Amino acid sequence: MTDKKVDVAVGILIKPNGDVLLGQRPAGKPYDGYWEFPGGKVDPGETVLEALKREFVEELGLTVNSAQEWCGVEYVYPHAHVRLHFYISRDWHGEPQSLEGQAFAWQGTVGLEPLLPATIPLLEWLDQIRHDPTALP
């Protein structure tokens, strides 16, 4: 592992019923088979929100119209040291498509396992937000 920190934009799409979109990491990637919130690396010269919007188009064919910055988490995996920038959106266009061969599912925060380790501590906070939009900071 390198000491270089990788910035990652992560999007949490929330439907009116509170379900969130999760994707399953494809074979060949670290933690393959684990479920995660969609997103990806921030490219040089790109803002986190720009990266989030680009990743959602590339991976899922979705256009994120607006998203609110929620929280940041730094996590050291065996293969990378990441800074995860979480955004929440209730405003997007399109239906998710598996453009990179990954599985995805609309789900309550409980049920799909295994989840990426960096995501697990956020589930309690997210559960509050899913059902009460005023709970956002």
C-alpha positions as a printed NumPy array, in Angstrom:
array([[  0.   ,   0.   ,   0.   ],
       [  1.158,   3.53 ,  -0.702],
       [  0.887,   6.484,   1.646],
       [ -0.886,   8.467,  -1.052],
       [ -4.469,   9.296,  -0.149],
       [ -7.065,   8.813,  -2.852],
       [-10.085,  11.133,  -2.899],
       [-13.293,   9.303,  -3.753],
       [-16.711,  10.837,  -4.494],
       [-19.544,   8.699,  -3.115],
       [-23.222,   9.23 ,  -3.891],
       [-26.159,   8.137,  -1.813],
       [-29.339,   8.31 ,  -3.878],
       [-32.461,   8.228,  -1.716],
       [-35.9  ,   7.444,  -3.136],
       [-39.022,   9.005,  -1.552],
       [-39.704,   5.686,   0.259],
       [-36.229,   5.827,   1.856],
       [-34.544,   3.137,  -0.26 ],
       [-30.942,   3.8  ,  -1.273],
       [-29.   ,   2.619,  -4.312],
       [-26.168,   0.165,  -3.655],
       [-23.808,  -1.381,  -6.181],
       [-21.824,  -4.596,  -5.932],
       [-18.092,  -4.408,  -6.614],
       [-17.217,  -6.412,  -9.722],
       [-14.859,  -9.392,  -9.887],
       [-11.2  ,  -8.47 , -10.15 ],
       [-11.432,  -5.343,  -7.977],
       [-10.416,  -5.225,  -4.314],
       [-13.32 ,  -6.363,  -2.114],
       [-15.118,  -7.892,  -5.106],
       [-18.649,  -8.953,  -4.232],
       [-18.976,  -6.34 ,  -1.473],
       [-21.818,  -3.813,  -1.647],
       [-21.088,  -0.096,  -1.682],
       [-22.585,   3.255,  -2.509],
       [-21.715,   4.158,  -6.116],
       [-18.965,   6.605,  -6.934],
       [-15.32 ,   6.727,  -7.848],
       [-11.978,   8.483,  -7.778],
       [-11.732,  12.235,  -8.162],
       [ -9.602,  13.055, -11.21 ],
       [ -6.973,  15.837, -11.099],
       [ -8.578,  19.258, -11.66 ],
       [-12.057,  17.932, -10.865],
       [-14.208,  18.927,  -7.894],
       [-15.719,  16.16 ,  -5.8  ],
       [-19.215,  17.007,  -7.065],
       [-18.016,  16.955, -10.693],
       [-16.441,  13.534, -10.087],
       [-19.656,  12.268,  -8.519],
       [-21.758,  13.382, -11.473],
       [-19.267,  11.91 , -13.982],
       [-19.097,   8.563, -12.188],
       [-22.888,   8.233, -12.048],
       [-23.129,   8.826, -15.803],
       [-20.251,   6.414, -16.591],
       [-21.267,   3.595, -14.223],
       [-25.056,   3.831, -14.081],
       [-26.272,   6.134, -16.847],
       [-27.829,   8.47 , -14.263],
       [-27.714,  12.253, -14.23 ],
       [-27.412,  13.674, -10.727],
       [-29.165,  17.059, -10.858],
       [-28.186,  18.141,  -7.363],
       [-26.481,  16.645,  -4.328],
       [-25.687,  17.888,  -0.845],
       [-22.341,  17.259,   0.809],
       [-22.954,  15.048,   3.833],
       [-19.762,  13.827,   5.501],
       [-16.223,  12.67 ,   4.924],
       [-14.524,   9.498,   6.104],
       [-10.881,   8.549,   5.883],
       [-10.246,   4.815,   5.789],
       [ -7.143,   2.692,   5.32 ],
       [ -7.802,  -0.47 ,   3.326],
       [ -4.991,  -2.986,   2.702],
       [ -4.806,  -1.788,  -0.934],
       [ -5.428,   1.977,  -0.527],
       [ -5.795,   4.909,   1.851],
       [ -9.004,   6.658,   0.814],
       [-10.78 ,   9.872,   1.694],
       [-14.456,   9.238,   1.019],
       [-16.601,  12.311,   0.325],
       [-20.263,  11.361,   0.783],
       [-23.018,  13.289,  -0.989],
       [-26.743,  12.717,  -0.665],
       [-29.134,  13.229,  -3.561],
       [-32.88 ,  12.974,  -3.925],
       [-32.726,  14.701,  -7.31 ],
       [-31.527,  12.67 , -10.312],
       [-32.748,  11.699, -13.758],
       [-32.899,   8.236, -15.311],
       [-33.045,   4.627, -14.187],
       [-29.816,   2.868, -13.167],
       [-28.201,   0.676, -15.807],
       [-25.326,  -1.749, -15.271],
       [-22.865,  -0.045, -17.634],
       [-19.766,  -1.629, -16.049],
       [-21.268,  -5.074, -15.417],
       [-21.937,  -4.53 , -11.727],
       [-25.064,  -5.602,  -9.882],
       [-27.077,  -2.915,  -8.139],
       [-30.155,  -2.798,  -5.94 ],
       [-32.497,  -0.325,  -4.304],
       [-32.447,  -1.326,  -0.672],
       [-33.05 ,  -0.265,   2.888],
       [-29.732,   0.14 ,   4.701],
       [-30.068,  -3.339,   6.166],
       [-30.085,  -6.489,   4.098],
       [-27.286,  -6.497,   1.541],
       [-24.063,  -7.966,   2.853],
       [-21.165,  -7.797,   2.913],
       [-20.82 ,  -4.001,   2.943],
       [-17.507,  -2.213,   2.475],
       [-15.991,  -1.657,   5.935],
       [-15.789,   2.155,   5.606],
       [-19.554,   2.291,   5.032],
       [-20.7  ,   0.358,   8.101],
       [-20.208,   3.131,  10.733],
       [-22.381,   5.526,   8.685],
       [-25.463,   3.308,   8.536],
       [-27.053,   4.602,  11.752],
       [-26.731,   8.235,  10.619],
       [-27.978,   7.33 ,   7.186],
       [-31.   ,   5.558,   8.628],
       [-32.059,   8.822,  10.298],
       [-31.63 ,  10.784,   7.05 ],
       [-33.5  ,   8.235,   4.917],
       [-36.661,   8.83 ,   6.923],
       [-36.205,  12.477,   7.92 ],
       [-34.763,  14.785,   5.247],
       [-34.474,  17.575,   7.838],
       [-31.83 ,  15.469,   9.629],
       [-29.226,  16.564,   7.082],
       [-26.627,  18.964,   8.515]])
